[in-house]
Amino acid sequence: ATSYSQIKLPLLTMIAFPTCRHMNDKQMKVSMYALVLAAIVTTLYAGSKMYDTNSDTSVSLGRRKLSGRRELVWVIGYPFTGTAAVLRLVEQMTKKSMASNYGDVVSTADGFGHTGTFIDVPIDSKYYPDGPYWNNAELERATSTILVETKCSGYCFHCSEYERFRNLNNYHRWGRSCRSAQKMDVHTGEVFIMPHYRVHHELSKAVVMIRNPGPTVVARFLDVIHKQKNGLANRRGLLEWCAKVDSETMEFPTYVKKLAFYNVEHLVEKVPCISEFVRLTMWYNNLNKMLQGMDYMSVRYEDLTKNLEETVERIVDFTEVEPVIDSSEAFFHRTFKKYTYIEDEEMKYIREVIKNVASDRTWYMFEHYFSAFATSES
């Protein structure tokens, strides 16, 4: 069948031709260039759509869908907000492997991740050679709906504080990091950051993870000392780690300017890990900008601990995966015990930092976590 885009140039030329007799050579040349350009644009827009995180919306690039029914669904959130837990829950329900941007950690059927044990395998060696990678080495691979875990450069022990902050400060660079996977050489243990991949027409939805910022930062601290086997897992250890991280970040002029821009520089001495809370809030600002062009659902971390069965059913319904067990059989494994190490007085100041840095959408996500710490001036 002949498409409209195929006949548009001849059609426009036929319509415009009678008027061309009244044009001089220069006017006719300009007119023909305009007609050709219009035909090219029309042809591109006749193609299927592809979501590009360099934009706030879906943009047409004239690409064909790469495979029959395959759809990618991002499980996206700041580190330690529950992205890995959701991936494990869906794998429990479907008995199929989902995917992750983190090929250096591959899970087994029991749900536990292993670093440097398995060779990472991309979900499609032709169209996605640089990731994402299959998350589970022992389960059958999903074929239709594939959930993909991404933290968009929020979790990075292989890059500097400067690199992490630079990504957050540039929305387009941050967007590309959401589509950048990492893999490990199992022989040397070296981790490589791969070129960002394109999601073509296949990225359809996102499951967005949200957690109280206080416990999120504490969980990050506990993970650091657990991996480095160095430091105290208590409030004193947290304060020491925060002082180190904040001191390193204060060396970056861009970050110092941001403190002044957001009017939070007077809180530097009152908020331990202020740089972490600024980073976390900027991360969600970027995310909310990107979500304007996507179909998404929000899942709060506490729902995994308090309303697990109902939450799993919501995720299954939204992502349209095909479960093979009942949601009552799902279980959630908490990586760390519930420790906060943050005092109520500090939470008041953390609230002020996050409110000042957050966009309206981001503050809507976090406001209820700080309702008990609101002041009369807020």
N, C-alpha and C positions, 0 to 999 in steps of 0.2 A: 504494500500500500504506500502511496506517496503521501508524505507528511506535509503539513502546512509550511514548515520551515524550508522544505525542498522547493516549493513553488513560489515562495515569497519574493525572492529577488526578481525572477521573470515578471511576476505580477506587478511589483512596484515599478519596474522598468517600463512596462506597457502603459501604466497609468501616467508616468512622468514624461514619456516620450513626446506627446504632443506639445508640452510646454517647452521642451528643449529647443524647438525651432526659434524661440524668441530669446535664447540665451547666447551670450558670446562664448568663446572657447574656455575662458577662465571659469565662468559661472557653470558651464556644463561639466567641467572637470571636478569642481567642488561638489556638484550635485551627485555625480556618479560615485565619488568617494563616500558620500553620506549614505547612498543606497547600499553599497557593498558593506559598509560598517553595520548598518541596520540588519542586513541579512545574516552577518556573522553572529551578532548578539542574539538574534532570534533563534538561530541554530543551537547556540550554547544553552539557551534557556529551555529548549525542547528536550534536553537530556535529563537524566535522573539526577536527584540531589545528593549532595554529600555534606555532612556536617564538618566544618573546619573550625577548630578552636581558636583560630586567629580572628574569628568574627564572633559577634554576639548572636548571630542567627544562622539558620541553614542557608548555605549559598549554593547556587547551581554551578557545576563545573562541567556539565555535559558528559558525565561518566556513566557507564552502565553498572548496574549492580553486579558484584563479582561472583556471587553464588546464589543458588536457589532460595532457600528460606533462612539462611544464617543471619542472626541478629546479634549484635554486641550490646551489652548493657553494662555501663560502668558502675562499679561499687566504689564510690569516691568519698574520701574524707581525710581530715588531718590525721597524722599518725596517732594511734592509740585511741581512736574513736569507735573502733569495732568493725573496720572493713574486712579484716581477715576472719573475724568471727562469722560475719554474714556469708562469706565465701564458703567456710566450713559447713555452716548450717544448710546452705543450698546443696552442697555436695552430699551431705547426709540424706537430704530429702530425695534427691534424684539418683544417687549412686553413680554420678557422672562427674568427671573432672571439669572444673571451670578454668579460668585463666587469670594471669597476673602479670603486671609489668615487672615483677621481681623474680627473674629466672634463677637468681642465685639461691633462692629458698624454695625447695620443692617439697610438697606434703606427701604423706602416705595415707592409706585408707583410714588410719586411726585419727586423722586430723592434725597430727603434729608435723611441723615443718623441719626440714633437714637442710643444712647449709653445706654445699660442696660435696654432697653424696651422689646426686643424680645429675645427669647431663640435661640442660634445659632444652626443651623442644618447642619451637614456635607453633602457633595454632594453624598456620598455613605457610608452608615454606616458600610458596610462590608469591603470595600477596603480602604476607607479613613475616619476612625472613628475619627482621630485627625485633620481633616481639609484637604483641604480648606472647607469653609462654604458658603452656599447660601447667596448671597449679598442682595437680596430683599425679604421681607416677604410677599409682596402682589401680586407679579407677578408669572405666571406659570413658572415652572423650565425648563431650557433648557435641551435637551436630547442628542443632537448630538455634537455640538461644544460649549464648555463652556470656556469663558474667565475667567481667575483667576488673580486678582490683587495681586502683591507682591512687597515689597520694600526692601526685603533682609536685614533686621535688620537696615536699614537706619533711620527708624522712630521708636523711642523707648523712651517713657517717663517713662518706668517702669524698666529701667536698667541704670547703671552708665555710665559715660563718658568712663571709663576704658573698660567696657564690649563692648560698641559700637566700640571703636577703636580696641580692640582685635579681633573682628570678621573681620574687614577690613584687618588686618595685616596678616591673615591666609586665603588663598584662599579657602581651603577645608571647613573650619568652616563657612566662608561667604557663600559658595555654599549651605551648609546645611540650613543656615538661610533663604534662598530663599524658602525652602520647610518646613518652620516651621510656623505653624499658632498659633493664640492666641484666647482665648475665655474668656468670663466673666461669673462669677456667678451672676445672676441677683438679687439674694437675698442679697449678701454681697457687690457686686460691685468689688470684687477681680478679677484681670486679671491673667490668667495662660498662660504661654508659653508652647505649646504642643510639644511632640517629633516630629522630622522632618519626614515627610511622603515621600514615594516613588511614583514617577509619572508613574512607570511601562512603558508600551509602548504608553501611551496615550498623553504625552506631545509632540506636533508636531511643534509648532511655538511660536514666541514671538513678541509682539508689544512693542518696546523700546521707552520710553519717554525721551525727551531731552529739557532742558530749560536753558536760560542764567543763569550762576551760581550766579551772583549778586542778581537778583530778587528772585532766589530760596532760598538763605540764608535769605533774608529779609522776605519772606513769612513764613519761619520756625520761625523766631523771632516773627512775628505778631501772629502766631498760639499759641506760648507759652504764650504770655501775655494775649491772649484772653482766653485760658483755665485756666490760673492761676489767671486771673482777678487782675493782679498786674503788673504795669509798664507803661511806656509812649509809645504810638504808634507814635513815631517820631524819628528823627535822634539821639537825645540825648538818648532816650530809647534804640535804637539799639546799640549805643556805650557802654552803661552800661551793656547790656546783653552780648555783645561780649567780653567785658573785663572779665566778670565773667566766661564765657565758656572757654576762652583762658587760664585764670589763673588755672582753674580746670584741664584742659588737660595738661598743662605744668608740672603737678606733676607726670606724667607717664613717666618713663625713656625711654620706647620704642618710644613714640611720639617725645621726644627730640632728640633721635638718628635719627629718620626719618627726622626731620628738617635739620640736618646736612647732612644726606645722599642725600637729594634732593637739597641741597645747597640753602635753603630758610630761614635759621635762621636769616639772616641779615634783613629780612622783617617783623619780628615779631611785631615791633613797628609801622610799616607803613601800615599794613593790618588789619583792624578790623575784628574779627572772622576768623583769619588765620587758626585756627584749623578746622573750618567748611569747608573752601575751600580745605584744605588738605584732609579731610575726604571725601568730595564729589568727589574729583578727584580719590582718591584711590578706592572708590566704583565703579566708571565707569571703572577703570583699571581692576578690578575683573570681571565686567560685560562683557567687551570686550573679556576677556580671555574665558569666558564661551560661548559667542556667536559664537565662531569659530566652534562649533559643532551643531549649530541650524539654522533653517530657520527663518529669522526675518525681520521686517520692522521698520524703524525709523519714529517717529512722533515728530515734534517740537511743543512746547507749543504754540508758536505764530501762528501756523497753525490753532489752535482751535479758535483763536480770529479773524484771518484775512481771512482764507480760509476754513471755517467750513464745508460747503457742500461738497467741493472737498475732504477734509480730511476724512470725514465720509465715502464717497464712496470708498476711498482707503482702509480704515480699513475693511469695509464690504467685499470688493473683496478679500483682503488678508486672512482674517480669515474664509471666506466662511460661515458666519452666514446667516440666512434667514430673511431679513427685511420684515416688514409688512406695513411700511410707507415709504414715499419718503424722501430722505436725506434733502430736502428743509424744512421739518417740524422739523428737529432736532434743539435743542437750547443748548447753552453752558452757564452755570451759573458760573461766576467768584466768588470765595469765598472772596477774598480781592480786594480792589481797587488797581490800579497800583501805588504803591509807591516804590521808590528805596532807598532813604536815603543814597546812596553811591555816593561819589563825583568822578569826572572824574580822578583826580590825584590818587585816591585810586584804580580805575579800572586798571590803568597802572601797579600797583604793584600786583594786583590780577591776572592780565594776566601773570606776571612773575612767580607767585607761581604755577598756574595751568599748565603752559607750562613745568616747571621744574619737576613737580610731574607726569604729564600725560604720558602714553604710546603713541605711534604714533597714534593708533586708537582713543584713547580718545581725544588727541589734535585735531584730524581731526573733531571730533564732536563739539568742542567748539571754534575753532580758529576764525570763522567768527564773533562771538560775541565781539571779542576784536580787530577787524581790525582797528577801529578808534583810538585805544589806543596803537598801535604798535609804538615802537621807532626805531630809525635808527640802533641801535645795535641789534635789535631782529632778 
